[in-house]
Amino acid sequence: MTKRTRGNHGPAFKAKVALAAIKGEKTLAGLAQLHDVHPNQITAWKAQLLEAAAGIFGSGSTGKETAPVVDLKALHAKIGELMVENDFLAGALGKAGLLSAKR
């Protein structure tokens, strides 16, 4: 028995096989034998394709994802607050003898 290496399939191959499964011209077993992949893998690729296809046509998406707006002032304020807390706790632990002088 020969050891079978794990196949790394590209997105184009996965899309081609998944589309063939969606068309239904051949059975999953036939497609699996033709493309030398497991039928469960074809089913997973088919599900991924159908899920992604619904996202393409939904909510007027143009295909470009926009980054969420970040409030830099609020982030800087939070960083400052955390630094003050950290310094306070480090001082308190140092006075209690629980924090070593070496950092």
Long-range contacts (C-beta under 8 A, 24 or more apart in sequence): 7-36, 7-37, 9-37, 14-45, 14-48, 14-49, 15-45, 15-49, 17-42, 17-45, 18-42, 18-45, 18-46, 18-48, 18-49, 19-49, 21-45, 21-46, 22-46, 22-49, 22-50
